[in-house]
Amino acid sequence: MRKLSLAVALAAATIAVPAFAQDVPTDNSAAPGEAAAPDGSKAFGIEPYVGIMGGWEQFDNESGHGLPQAINADGSLRRHYKPQGALVQGVVGVNIPVGPVFAGVEGNVIKGVDGNIDWEYGVAGRAGFRAGDSGMFYGKVGYQWVNFDHFSARSTRGGDTGRDYGAVTYGIGAEVGPQSIGLKGITGNAGFRIRAEVNTWGKAQSLRPMLGIITHF
């Protein structure tokens, strides 16, 4: 079910986001004969960024996935229980554009504001391609730790509730900077971009859609 959800999210991002991408001229144009990015700016640059996002995440309550299962007082599985909650996320990273593509690395810290999740933190690499001046489409993979605030009254691991659980994380996303907010080139002036992203954790045992604002320098 998680893999199906990710496939649907990827298809939606691929279809919807390009409609908002803007081709905005930049002052950081390439010299004659120099390889250029899609927007005409220099092909290579270093771009740090920070951002804040909000979203939601739900984890599976299934055996064999590394997380303790939530159980009732009589020892039976709490079948309709899903560890989940609303989230606020801070990100910091750097992009290295190379012509029509880019790569980079990003760290994140997440605070649960409602539900079972207390904190999350991790790091991931990103790579993708540029669509005009403001569009960026990417995939990412990294490692993410999750700390549950109140996982359940009991679990199959007894006193392990509330500890950190770590696993590989991966996802897809897109960024777009509307012309109306004055975005310049990815290697040019600073600007805001809207980011939409969906991630999963472990063996596709969670779904985490996020939406927010990224500030590039």
N, C-alpha and C positions, 0 to 999 in steps of 0.2 A: 504493500500500500504506500509506504514511504517513497519507493522508487517511482511509482506511478505519479505521486504528487510532485516529485522533483521534475519528472518529464513534462508534466503539464505546466509547471512554473517556467521551465526553460522555453517551452514553445510560446508561452504568453509574453515572456521578456523579449524573445526574438522578433515577435510580430509587433508588439506595442511600442517599445522604446524607440526604435528608429524613427517613428513618426514625429518624435519630439526633438530629435537631434538637429542642431543648427550649424550651418557652415558660416562661421563668423571670421572676417579678416583679422589678421594679427600683424603687429608691427615687427615681429621677430621673424622676418622672412629669410629664406635661404639665399645665399649668394649664387650668382650664375654658375651653373655646372655642379653645384653642391647637391647631394641627395636631400630631398625634402620630405617632410611629413605630409599627410593628406591635406592639411590646411595651408600648406606653403611655408610653414615655419621650419626651423632647422630640424634635422632628423634626429639629433641626439640632445638630451638634456637631463637634468636631475631635478625632480619636483617633490619636495616634502609636502605633507598634508596632515590635517587633523579633522576630526568630525564627530558628530553626535547622531545617534540613531535610536529609534524606538521599535519595539516589535514584541514578539510572543514566541514561546517555544513549548513543545509538547514531546515528552519522552514515552517510549513504549514501556509497558509493564509486562514483559515477556521473559521467559527463562532463556538462558544461554546468551544474553546480550551484555553481560558484564555488570549490569546494575542489579541491586537487590530487588526482588519482587515484593510488592506490598501485599500483606496478608491480613486477614481478619483475626480477631481474638481467638477464634476456634481453630486457627491454622489453615483455613481455606483461603484461596486466592481472592483478593479484592478485585474482581474482574472488570469493573467499570471505572477503576481508578487509573488516572494518567497523571504522572508528575508533570506539571506545567505551570506557566506563569507569564505575566507581562514583564518586559525587560527594558532597561535603558543601557545603551552601549556607547562607550567612548573608544575611538580608534585613532591611531597615529601611525604613519607609514611614509614610504617614499616610492615614487614611480621613476623608472628610467625609460623614457620613450626612445625608441629606435625606429625612425621612419614610421611606417603604418602600424607598428606593433609596440607593445610596452611590456615591461616586467617590473616587479617590485616586491617589497616585503611589508607586512603590516602586523602590528600588535593591537590587542583589544582587551578591554576590561568591561564586564557586564555586571550590572546590579539588578537583581530581581526586585520588583516593586509590588508584586502581588502574586500569590501562589506558593509553589514549593521550592523555587529556585532562589538561592541566596546570592552567590557570586559565580561568575565564570571569568576565565582569563585564558589567553592563548596567543599564538603567533601563527601566521600563514604566509605563504608565498602566493603572489598573483601574477598572471600573465594573460594577455589578451590583445585585442586590436582596437584601433581607433576608427571612428566613423565621422569624418569631417573634423571640425574644430572641437566640438563639445561632446561628442558621443564616445563612450568607452564601454566595451563589452569584454568580460573576463571570466576566467575560472580561477578557483583558488583551492589550495590544500594546505593543511597545517595540523597542529595539535592543540586541543582545547581541554581544559580542566573545568569540571562542574562541581559546585558545592551545593547540596540541597539543604534548605533551611529546616523543613519538617517533612521529610520524605514520606513517612507513614507512622502510625502508632507502633507497628511491628514490621519487621522485614525478614526475609530468609537469611539475612546476615546478622540478625540480632542487634548488637550494639553498634553496628557500622553506620547507622543512619546519621546523616549530617556530614560525612567525610567527603573528600575530593575523589572524583572519578575522572580519569583521563582517557582520551581516545583520539584517533585521527578524525579530523573534520574536513569537509570539502563542500564546495558550493559553486554557485554561479551568480553573476550580478551584472548591473549596468549602471553607468553614470551619464547624466546629461546636464549641460549648462545652458539654460535658455538665454537667448540673446537679450531678453528684456532685463536681465540682471547684470549685463555688461561683461560677460565672460570673454576672456581673450584666449589665446592659444595655450595648449597644454604646456609648452615650453616658454610661454610669454608671461603676461601679467597674472597676478593673483585673481582668483575668481571662485565663486561657489558652484557646486554641482549637486544635483539631486541624485542620491544613490538608492537603488532598489536591489535587494539581495535575498537569496534563500540559501540556507546551509542545512546540512545534516551532520550527524555525529555517530561515530562507530560504524556499525554495519547497517547504515540507514535506519537507525533506531530513534531518531528525533527529526523534527521539522521546525526550522527557525526562520520565518520570514521577517525581514527588517527593512525599514525605510528611514532615510535621514538626509542630512546636509553635510557635505564634505567641503572644506576650505583648502584650496591649493595655493601654494606660495611660489 
